[in-house]
Amino acid sequence: MRIRLLLLLFIFLWFCTVNLIAQNNYPKNYFRSPVDFSIKLSGSFGEVRKNHFHSGIDIRTEGVVGKPVIAVADGYVSRIYISPGGFGKALYITHPNGFTTVYGHLKGFNSAIGAWVKSRQYKEESFDQDVAIDPDVLKVKKGEIMAYSGNTGMSGGPHLHFEIRETSSQEIVDPLLFGLPIKDVMPPRIYNVRIYPMGEDGLVNFTDKPVTLSAKGSDGRFLINSKDTVKVSGDIIFAIEAFDFVNDSEMKNGLNSIELYVDTACVFSQKLDRFAFAETRYVNSVLDYPAIVEHQQRFQRSYIAPNNKLKIYNLAKNRGIVSFTDAKVHKIRYIVKDVYGNTSQLDFSVTSKPLTGVKKPKVTKGKLFLCQSPNHFATDDLVLDIPAVALYEDLDFIYSSTSPVRNSVSSLYHLQNEDTPLHTYCDLSIKPDKLPIRLTSKAVIVRVSENGHASSLGGKWENGFMKTRIRDFGDYAVMVDTTRPMIRAINIVSNKKVSSQHTIQMKISDNLAGIKSYRGTLNGKWILMDFDAKTGLLIYDFDGHMKPGKNEFRLVVKDAVGNESQYNALLIR
């Protein structure tokens, strides 16, 4: 019986090992480069950004649009995504080796794909598309030009966003694991380390405030730029601010792995080769969230919060919390690596001071919200419901209200502060104190920034309250939008002869509720107008709908609360 159990255990371990090797043995020579010029990165896989890990690599296109985008292997177009935001225009190519490649922020597609897309857009009378496509409809060959690079969607400048996903799971995998031609012999650079007290007994330099230490060094060896040794007591966590760099670029890139050692023992280890989209917002739990909100500093905490469900951790003793209870000097070491194995190391020491006296009393200033359970908060004028999965850690929730701000029809409600992240949506209801019934259909809940800018989150009127969903703490109020959207013609006027031009260009915007829809027509028939949300630019490229002679152009724009504007022009071709 014992021999049989040992045999079964051996088979199980062998199977797990084979699976692990298979998962990490990515093909190195299967995919070619998606561009026909030297790859220089402006963004890398796994970069920690507010609300998400960066999900691919960003390839610089020399500040211009229109560079050929090339199929990295044989396959077929499995999905086309077109939106004014997000990836803008994007292609998904599924390959027979079990991976799907993604190409985002495109200017446009090749003639075959472009014709298929345009036909569908006209059939559905919709610029926006998100469609899955059968394998035999649009096939591509390795080396074929499929599209052209652009700046569409929420791109911050011309570039190609490129991803590789495992087709079966749709998990995103670091493209640099597949042997793309990128030169990188540079170790990561370490900038700062931060030490935080935790719980009721944690102290740093005898205070309950974190301490930041700057690093100095080069060529993979870094030390703390201070002669003073930090004194620590009780429960402590550490964080590091470090970035990778590749040759011929000064852009800050993401790290592949982080290890933390106390004396000679590894107490924390993470490795980011792949992740699922459902996990990406957990980055807010990894980050020192107030640091990125207030100072754009990207500290990665070597700590797993109670509601952090990321699967990137190899080791986290006591979730990364280190207890210092003796009277010794302890050596701390961080080791960080990029995907090519280039390594940097930071060494420093802390002095442990035993706790004396009574522990710090835990003082709750507001209402204690437990992260493992739903939380309900209500006043006469506000109701907030937070699901159990929304908080990463227990929260001392602080609430207050102040008098209405300009244009609001309710008080201004202060929900915690923007330094505290929320993982998922919460239900918020606000009771306006001076909203006429006739205007309830025009009301929206807004988030008000420090400079007074109001961003609409929409909402619906129900039982005397405006209701919506929020995903950020901050300042909220109710406002009314009765202003029509703005329409401005860029290159046309009524009765203009347009035979020498090839486009109609319009700009649209809305003051509060936001653009909900737009519809352009020529001679009563819908026309395809590309929309760039970040600039508000609408462009119609002349096609068969623009007839010789007189053409009646009309553009109708509606905002999210039903305000409508129209523009009409007679154009002569």
N, C-alpha and C positions, 0 to 999 in steps of 0.2 A: 504493500500500500504506500509506504514512504517513497519507494523508488518511483512509483507511478506519479505521485504528487510532485516529486522533483523534476520528472520528465515534463509534466504539464507546465510547471513553472518555467523551465528552460524554453519550451516552445513559445510561451507567452512573451518572455523577455526577448527572444529572437524576433518574433513578429513585431513587437514594439520598436526594436532597434531598426529593423528593415524599413518600417513605416517612417521613422524619424529621418533615416538617411534619404529615403525617397522624397520626403517633403522638402529637404534642404539641398538636394542634388538637382539644381536648376540647369537646364541646357545652356551651354556657353556659346555655341556656334549656330544655334538655330535661327535667331533673330538678327537681322542686319540693323543698321541705323535707320531711324525714321526720316532722316534728312541727308542731303548729299553734300553737306559741308561739315567742318569740324564741330563737334558738340561742345558748347560752352554752357554751363548751367547758371541759371538765375534762381533756381529753387531745387531742393532735393527731397527725396522720399523721407518721410518721418519727421520733418521739421515740426517743432512744437509751436503752434500758433493758437491764438485765442479761439476756442470752440472747435478746433480740429487739428489732427495731424495732417500734414501735407501728403496727398495720396499718390504722388508720382514724382516725375522730374520735370522741371521747366527748362526748355531749351531756348536759348537766346537766338533771335532771328535778326540781329544787327539793327534793331530799332525800326524795322520795316515789316510790312505785311506782304503776303503773296509768294512766300518761299514754298517750293514744292514739298509736299508731305508724302512720304513713300511707304508703301506696305512693307512691313518688316519680315513678313513670311506669307506664304499662301494661306488663303482663308476666305471667309465670306463676311459681308456686312450683316451683323446680327442685330444691330440697334442703331437708330439715328435719333439724336437728341438735338432739338433746336429751341432756344429760349432767349428772351431778352437779357436774362441774368445767368448765373451759374457758369457752366462750361460754354455758353453761347451756342455755337454750332459744333457738334461733336460726332465722331464716328466710333463705333465699336466693331472691331474685327475679331471674329472667333477663328482660331487656328486648330488644326487637327492634333496638335500635341498637348491639348488640355488647357491652353491659356487663351485669354482674350486681351487684345491690346486696345487702348483707348487714346483718342487724339482730340484734344479740346481747344477751344478758342479759335476755331478755324474761320477763315474768311469765306471759303466756299469749297465746293466739291468738284471732281472731274466731271466731264460732260455726261457720262452714263449715270453716275450717282446723282449729279445735280438735276438731270432731267427727271429721274424717278422721284426725287424729293419734291421738285416743283409741281409735278403732276399731282402728287398727294396733297400738297398745300392748297392747290386750286380746287381740288375735289372737296376738301374739307373746309375751304375758305378760312384757313388758319395758318398764320406764320409759325406758331408754336407747334412742335412735333415731339413726340416721344413714343417711338414705334419699334416693336420687335419684328424682325424680318426673317423669313424662311431661308434656309441655307442655299437654295438653288436660285435665288432672285438676283443677288448682286455679289458675284464672286470676284476676288482680287488675286493677283499673282505677286509673288515676292519681287520687289523692285519697281512695281507699278506706281505711278503718281495717282494718288487717290483724292487728294485735296490740296488746299493751299493755306499756309499759316495766316493767322489773323490776330485780332484783338477784340473778339466778340465776347459777349457775356460780361462777367465781372472781372475780366482781366485787368491787371494794373499797367499794362503796356504790351506791345507786340511780342509774342512768344508762342511756342508750341508746348502745351501740357501733354505729357506722354505717360501712360500707365500700362502696367501689365497685371492682369488679374487671373487668378485660378478660376477657370470657367465653372467648375462644379460648385464651388463655395462662394464665388464672387469676392473672395478676399483679395486685397491689393498686396502685391509682392514688390519688393524693391527692384526696380528695373536694372540697377547696377549689378545685381546678382547674375544677370544673363549675359555678361561679357560685352556690353556695349563699349565702343571705342572711346573711353574717357581716360585721360592720364591723371593719376592722383598718387603722388608719393609724399604728400604733405600730411603730417600728423595733425590732429585737432588742436585748437588753441583753447586754453582754459583761462577764463577771465576772473571769475569770482566763485567763492564758496559762501554759503550762508548756514548759520547754526541757529536752530530754533528750540526754545523750551517747550515741553509738552506736558499736558495734564496739570495736576495740582502740585507736583513736587519738582517740576522742571525749572531750572534756572540757568541763565547764561550770563556770566560775569555778575552773578548775584542779583540779576533782574529777570523779569518775565518778558523781556524784549529780545528779538533775534539780533544777531550780530553778523554783519557782512565783512568778509575778508577778501581783499583783492589779491590776485595771483600775479607772479612775474616768472618769466622763463621763456624758453624757446626750444625748438627741436625735440619736442615731446617730454621735456623735463620742466616742471613748474614747482615753485615754492610760494608760500604765503609772504606777501610783501609787508611784513610786520614783525617786530622783535618781541612783541607781547604775546604770551600764550593765553588763549581764551580759557576761562575757568567755567567748568560745567558741573551741574549737579542734577541728579535725578534723571528723568526721561528726556531724551534729546533726539531730534532728527536733523539730518544734513541735506543740503541741496547744492547743486553745482550749476554754474552758467558756463557752458562751453559750446563751441561750434566747430564743425569740420570745414575745411577749405579744399578745393581741388586746384590743380595747376592752372595757371592763366586766368584766374578769377579771384576777386576779392569778396564774392557773395558768401554770406554765412549759410552753411548747410547743416543738416541734421546729423545726429550721432547714430551709430548703429548699436553700440552697447555701452553700458555704464556699470562699473563695479565699485563697491565701497568696502574698504577693509578697516577694521579696528584692531590695532596691533597686527597680528598675522592672520586673523580670521576674517573671511569674507562674510559680511552681514547682509549684503544687498547686491542683487545682480539683475539687470534687465537687458533684453535684446530685442530690437525692433527690425525684424526682417519682413513682417507682414502683419496686417490687421484687417478687421472687418469694418465696413462703414458704420455698422450699428455700434461699434466701440469708439469711434473717432472723437466724440465729444468728451469722453473720459479724460482727454488731455487736460481739461480744466482742473482735474483732480491731481494730475501729475505736476502741473505748473504751480509756482507760487502765484496764485491768481491776482492778489492785490499788486504785486510787483509788475505784472504785465499790463494791468489796467492803468496803473498810475504812472509807471516809468518806462514801459515797453521793455522791461528786463525779463529774460526768459530763463528763470531758474527752474531746473527740474529737481523735484523733491525725491529723495531716496526713501520713499514712504508710500505705503498703500493705505489709502483712506478706507473706512469701513464699507462704503458703497462704490468703491472703484472695482469694476469688473474686468479690467484689461487682462489679457492673457500674455503679456510680454515679459512677465517676471520669471526668472529662473530660481531666485532665492530671495527671501525677505524675512529674516529672523525677527519675530515679534512685529511683523509688518513694517520693519525698518526702524522701529523705535529702539534706541540704544540707551540702556540704563547705566548711569555712572554713580556708583555708591562707595567707591574706595577713595584712597588719598594718593593716587598715582598719576603719573604722566602717561598718556596713551597716544600712540602714533596713529594718525588717520591717513589713509591713502585712497585717492580716487584714481581709477584707471578707466579711460574712455578710448573707444576705438571707432574708426569709420568702417564702411563695408569692405574695404580692401585690406583691413587689418592694421593700417597705420595707427599707432598707439601713442597716447600721451598720459603722463602720470603726474599727479599732484600730491605732495607730501607736506603734512604739518602735524602739530601736536596740540592736544588739549590737556588741561590739568583738571583732574576729577577732584571735587571737594565734597566730602560726605555731608549729607543733610543734617542740620542740627535744629532742634526746636520743632515747632508745630508746622505742618504742611500749610501751603497757601490755601486759604478758604476759597471755595469756588463761589464766585459771586455772579448771579444772574441779573442782568440789567433789564432785560425784557421778558419775553416768554420763551421757555425752553422748547425747541423743536427737536424731536428725536429722528435721526435719519433713517431708522429702520421701520418707521411706521408713518401712516398718513398724518398730516397736521392740518388743523382747521383753526382759522383766526377770523373773528368777526367783531364788528362794531355796528352801530346803527346805520352807518353810511358805507361800509366796506366789508366785503367777504373775500377771503383768500383761502383756497384749498390747495395744499401741496401734497402730491402723491408720495408714497414711501420711497420711490426710486429717484426723487428729484434732488435730494441733498446728499452730498458725499460724506459729511460729518454732522454730528449734532450741532445745533445752532442756537445761540442766544439771540432770538429774533427781536429786533428793535423797530418800533413803529411810531410814527407821529404824523400829524397833519398841520398844514399851515393855510393861510388865506389863499383864495383863488389867484392864479397868475393871469396875465393878460390873455384874453380870449377864452378862458376856461369857464365852464358853467358848473364847476364843482370845486371843492377845496383841492389842494395839492397834497397827495398822500405819499409819504416817504416810507417805502418798504425796504427795510434793512439798508443796504447800500450796494453800489455796483461792484464793490470789492469781493462780494460773496457770489460764487457761481451757482447756477441751477442747471441740473442735467437735462431735465425734460420739462414739458409744459405744465403750467399750473393755471387754475381757474381763478379769475379775478372779476369781481363785481363791484361797481361803484354807483352810488346813488347821487345823481346831480341834485343840487339844491335850488337851481333856477333855470330849468330847461322846460320851455313850453312844449306841450304835447305835440303840437304841429311840427316841431323840429326834431322829434325823437328819431325819425328816419335819417336825419342828417348828422346825428351824433356819432362820435367815435371816442374810444379810449386812447389817450396818447401817453407816450413816455417823454418826459421833459428832461433835457440835458442840463448841465450846470450853466451853460450859456443861454438857456431859455429856448433852445430849438425843440420843437415838438414833432415826434415821429408817430404816425398813426399805427395802431394795432387793430383797427376796425372794431367790431363789436355788434351786439344786437340788444334791442330793448326788450326787457322782460320783467314784469311785475315791479316796475318803478326803478329798476337798476339797468345800467349798461353792463353787459357781460362780454368778456373776451378771454383769450389765453395769453399768458406771458411766459417768457423763458429767461427773463433777467430780472433781478431786483433793481430798484431805482425809484424814481419819482413819477407818479401817475396822476392823471386828471382826465376829465371829460371835456371835449371841445366840440364845436359845431362847425361843419363845413357847408356853406351855401354858395361857394364861389365855383364858377365853371372852370374846367380845365383850360389851359392856355394853348393856343395853336398859332404857330408863326411860320409863314412860308419863307423858305430860304432862297429858292431859285425860280419861283413863278409868281406871276400876278395875273389877274383875270385879263383875258383877251391878248395874252402874250403869245407870240409865235415861238414855238419850241422845236422847230425842225432842226436847229443846230445843237440841241442838247440831247442827252440820253437818259436823264433821270428827272424825277420829281423828288425834291428834298423838303421835308417839313420837320419842325421841332415841336414837341408837345411836352407839357409838364402840368403838375397839379400842386396846389398850395398846401394840401393837408392829407386828405383821405387816400390819395394815390391813384394813378391811372389803373382802371380795371379793364377797359377794352378800347380798341380803335378799329375803324373800318373805313378803308379807302375804296372808292369805286370810280370807274370811268364809264360814262354813258350807261350808268345804272348797274354795271357788272363789277363784282368784287375783283380787286387787284392785289397782288402780293407786295406788301411793303415790309421790308426788313426793319426791325426795331432794335435799337441799341439802348438799353435801359439806363446805362451810366451817363450817356450824353443826351438822351431824349430824342435822338435823331431817327426819323422815318425816311426810308429811301425806296422809291419804286423805280426799277430798271425797265425802261421801255421794252415792251414785248408786243405781241399781236393785239393786245387790248387797246393800244394807242393807235387810232386809225388816222389815215390822211384826212385833212380837213378839220372841222370843229369837234372838240371832245369836251364833255362836261365832267370835270373832276370834283369829287366831293369827299371830304374827310369828316367822319363823326367820331368824337372822342368822349368817353364817359369815365367818370371817376367812381370810386368804390361806394359812394353814397347816392349815385344816380344823377349828379350834376352833369350836364351835357353841353358840348360845344360843337359847332359845325363850321367848316370852311368850304366855300364853293368858288370855282374858277372855270372860266371858259378858256380852253387852250387850243391853239391852232397849229396843226402840223402840216 
